[in-house]
Amino acid sequence: MNKPLVEIQNLRVDFPTASGSFNPAVRGVSMSLGREKLGIVGESGSGKSVTGRALMRLLPEPARVRADKLVFDGIDVLAARERQMRRLRGGRIGLILQDPKYSLNPVMTIGHQIAEAWGTHNKGGRREAREAALNLLEQVRIRDPKRVLDAYPHEVSGGMGQRVMIAMMLAPNPDMLIADEPTSALDASVQAEILKLIEDLVSARGMGLMLISHDLPLVARFCDRVVVMYAGQVMETLPARDLHRAEHPYTRGLLDCMPALSQKRARLPVLTRDPKWLEPRT
């Protein structure tokens, strides 16, 4: 068996409160990721995004991060120097955020931003960086990439902006992508295109993918494995194809709350929460 790309054991993340105490956001999370597509699902506030950002050490300074193991490809993230983390962030781990409107610089052309991402992690002059940016736009299947290269973010659609973000993250040829709700700001038809694009690129480049999402059917179709989180803890981990057979009552509750075209219901059930779910898991 190949060594996992990411190993997380007993990750705990706490944020300070106004009273001086700490509020737990992630409580004892353990998971691993190889060169595969791993989906992390759960409600807002379940700790999905915090887990991904802890791996990149992108949480704000007041956050308290502890773990028995937080390792990326043999590198101890908690013990790594900041210079080493700068090589990991963007270089070996790419982060695709939810809405390109808030991630792209509005006063820089798209080509400039991609070229800057490429130049940060590769050697070459302006001409090489511009050629690399054009090539990346072609890889993410943007029509008329030469026009988009000199366009500003407000001049492209949301779906095209998300393709630009993916191109920027691919510029350093990373080993892993963390995609945090990458399609939630897009309509259904564009969502399918973006996910197919990510799937093709991940497979072609042999990368690992951590897909953070609220959309259980999407994760079941797209990913290899699924981690279900609730209140900062992992409830269960299972193959994506078996998500509909999940056994934990929380996962069953999430699935039951979803409308289905094949089954008529007068009213969707409300998830009933069990205080036992918050007890420390062994």
Residue pairs with C-beta under 8 A, 6 or more apart in sequence:
2 34
2 35
3 74
4 32
4 33
4 34
5 33
5 34
5 35
5 72
5 73
5 175
5 176
5 208
6 31
6 32
6 33
6 55
6 71
6 72
6 73
6 176
6 208
6 210
7 32
7 69
7 70
7 71
8 29
8 30
8 31
8 32
8 51
8 55
8 67
8 69
8 70
8 71
9 30
9 67
9 68
9 69
9 70
10 28
10 29
10 30
10 67
10 68
10 69
11 26
11 28
11 29
11 30
11 51
11 54
11 65
11 66
11 67
11 70
12 24
12 26
12 27
12 28
12 29
12 64
12 65
12 66
12 67
13 24
13 25
13 26
13 47
13 50
13 51
13 54
13 59
13 63
13 64
13 65
13 66
13 232
14 22
14 23
14 24
14 25
14 63
14 64
15 22
15 23
15 25
15 62
15 63
15 64
16 22
16 23
16 62
16 64
17 23
22 64
24 232
25 47
25 50
25 63
25 232
26 47
26 50
26 51
26 54
26 232
27 47
27 231
27 232
27 233
27 280
28 233
28 280
28 281
29 47
29 51
29 229
29 232
29 233
29 234
30 234
31 38
31 51
31 227
31 234
31 237
33 176
33 208
33 210
34 208
35 175
35 206
35 207
35 208
36 208
36 209
36 224
36 225
37 199
37 202
37 209
37 211
37 222
37 223
37 224
37 225
37 240
38 208
38 209
38 210
38 211
38 223
38 224
38 225
38 226
38 227
39 211
39 212
39 213
39 219
39 222
39 223
39 225
39 226
39 227
39 240
40 48
40 51
40 52
40 210
40 211
40 212
40 213
40 226
40 227
40 229
41 48
41 213
41 214
41 215
41 216
41 219
41 226
41 227
41 228
41 229
41 254
42 48
42 214
42 228
42 229
42 230
42 235
43 214
43 230
43 254
44 214
45 231
46 229
46 230
46 231
46 232
47 229
47 231
47 232
47 233
48 180
48 212
48 229
49 180
49 212
50 59
50 232
51 229
52 95
52 178
52 180
52 210
52 212
53 59
54 65
54 67
54 70
54 77
55 70
55 72
55 77
55 93
55 178
56 77
56 85
56 88
56 89
56 93
56 95
56 178
57 65
57 77
57 78
57 80
57 85
57 89
58 89
58 95
59 65
65 78
66 78
67 78
70 76
70 77
70 78
71 77
72 88
72 92
72 93
72 176
73 92
73 175
75 84
75 88
77 85
77 88
80 88
87 121
89 95
90 117
90 120
90 121
90 169
90 172
90 174
91 120
91 121
91 172
91 174
92 172
92 174
92 175
92 176
93 174
93 175
93 176
93 177
93 178
94 169
94 170
94 172
94 174
94 176
94 177
94 178
95 169
95 177
95 178
95 180
96 162
96 165
96 166
96 169
96 177
96 178
96 179
96 180
96 182
96 198
97 103
97 165
97 180
97 182
98 180
98 181
98 182
98 184
98 185
99 158
99 184
99 185
100 153
100 158
100 161
100 162
100 164
100 165
100 185
101 153
101 158
101 161
101 185
103 165
104 110
104 113
104 153
104 161
104 164
104 165
105 113
105 153
106 152
106 153
106 154
107 152
108 116
108 152
109 149
109 150
109 151
109 152
110 133
110 137
110 148
110 149
110 150
110 151
110 152
110 153
110 156
110 164
111 130
111 133
111 134
111 148
111 149
111 150
113 164
113 168
114 132
114 133
114 136
114 137
114 164
114 167
114 168
114 171
115 126
115 129
115 130
115 132
115 133
116 129
117 168
117 169
117 171
117 172
118 124
118 129
118 132
118 133
118 136
118 171
118 172
119 129
120 172
121 171
121 172
122 128
122 129
122 132
122 171
122 172
124 132
130 149
132 171
133 149
133 167
133 171
134 145
134 146
134 149
136 167
136 168
136 170
136 171
137 145
137 148
137 149
137 163
137 164
137 167
138 145
139 167
139 170
139 201
140 163
140 164
140 166
140 167
140 170
140 197
140 201
141 163
141 197
142 148
142 160
142 163
142 164
142 167
148 156
148 160
148 164
153 161
153 164
156 164
158 185
158 186
158 190
159 186
159 187
159 190
159 193
159 194
162 182
162 183
162 185
162 186
162 190
162 194
163 194
163 197
165 182
166 182
166 194
166 197
166 198
166 201
169 177
170 201
170 205
173 205
174 207
175 207
175 208
176 207
176 208
176 209
176 210
177 198
177 202
177 207
177 208
177 209
177 210
178 210
178 212
179 198
179 209
179 210
179 211
179 212
180 212
181 212
181 213
181 214
182 194
182 195
182 198
182 211
183 190
183 191
183 194
183 195
183 218
184 213
184 214
186 194
191 218
195 218
195 222
198 209
199 222
201 207
202 208
202 209
209 223
211 219
211 222
211 223
213 219
216 243
216 254
216 255
216 258
217 258
219 226
219 240
219 243
220 226
220 240
220 241
220 243
220 244
221 240
222 240
223 240
224 239
224 240
225 237
225 238
225 239
225 240
226 237
226 238
226 239
226 240
226 243
227 234
227 236
227 237
228 234
228 235
228 236
228 237
228 238
228 246
228 248
228 250
228 251
228 254
229 235
230 250
230 277
231 277
231 278
233 277
233 278
233 281
234 281
235 248
235 250
235 251
235 277
236 246
236 247
236 248
236 251
238 245
238 246
243 251
243 255
244 255
246 252
246 255
249 274
249 277
250 271
250 273
250 274
250 277
253 269
253 271
253 272
254 271
256 268
256 269
256 271
257 268
257 269
257 270
257 271
258 268
259 265
259 268
